[in-house]
Amino acid sequence: MSIILSAIGQGLLWGLLGLGLYLTFRILDFPDLTVEGTFPLGACVCVAAITHGLSPFIGLLLSLLAGALAGLATGLLYTKLNIPNILAGILVMTGMYSIDLRILGRSNVGLLNYQTFFIYDFIQQLPDYLGAIVIGVIFVVVVITILTGFINTDLGQAFVATGDNERMAASFGINTDNTKILGLMVSNGIIGLAGGMIAQHDGYADVNMGIGTIVIGLAAIIIGEVLLPNLSLSGRLIAIIIGSIAYRFVILIVLQLGFNTNDTKLLSAIILALCLAIPVLRHKLKLDHLFNQGEQKS
């Protein structure tokens, strides 16, 4: 039972990463590789803040702000300097490594004996692993509520229109460069927040903890879309959280079958590839079925 609760708690916390990535990957149609730099940046900023005497909440706010600044850097490189979107993300992601080292002072820093959200008295009184679920649900509900409210504003609709059809959005007088920058800032701000949450949950920050995070975020999005297709915006955001939890259960099952924990990144890539291939496989199987029927009739 404790393993199941742990998977649900981690799925909720990592689901924040999927929510942030969804804004650029699906709505803005922007392949943002900044993610793998923003996530550890948020973790490092949060841990550094806590170890310097600031509260866990302030640490998360600083993580969100740091992530937004990373998104701003990518947006400016892309919109103002005309650097290709993938390359802009890679440049910022690469630069974040040195910044993380300067923030922490070394490659990793722990939070042993420091206050975090997960060692508050009311959380400690809960059964094992239930604290992560409670905190995860609170933050997920807050982020989804804010995102849904934002999308329903005029600015949010301009953001959606830019992703759907940039030329049409520009013809309506929307400054698409500004909406792209805004989208990248909001997206990476949430990803930085996720990094801070995971750092507090795991009790440390490491400059290398961002490796493979984009695959985890994409897995949550794709699995959620496969399990719950054709939903409203708020429904899609909830589906991402469900996809994140489902992904954690898949990883848990695979590890229980005897795979080495060192294979987690490989397993994540395989799971994501399979999920991405499902629509294609369905289409091909349907065509094959029709083709076989045609041969039988002839």
Buried (B, 14 or more C-beta within 10 A) or exposed (E): EEEEBBBBBBBBBBBBBBBBBBBBBBBBEBEBBBBBBBBBBBBBBBBBBBBEEBEBEEBBBBBBBBBBBBBBBBBBBBBEEEBEBEEBBBBBBEBBBEBBEEBBEEEBBBBEEBBBBBBEEEBEEEEEBBBBBBBBBEBBEEBBEEBBEBBEEEEBBBBBBBBEEBEEBBEEEBBBBBBBBBBBBBBBBBBBBBBBBBBBBBBBBBBEBBEBBBBBBBBBBBBBBBEBEEEEBBEBBBBBBBBBBBBBBBBBEBBEEEBEEEEBEEBBBEBBEBBEEEEEEEEEEEEEEEEEEEEEEE
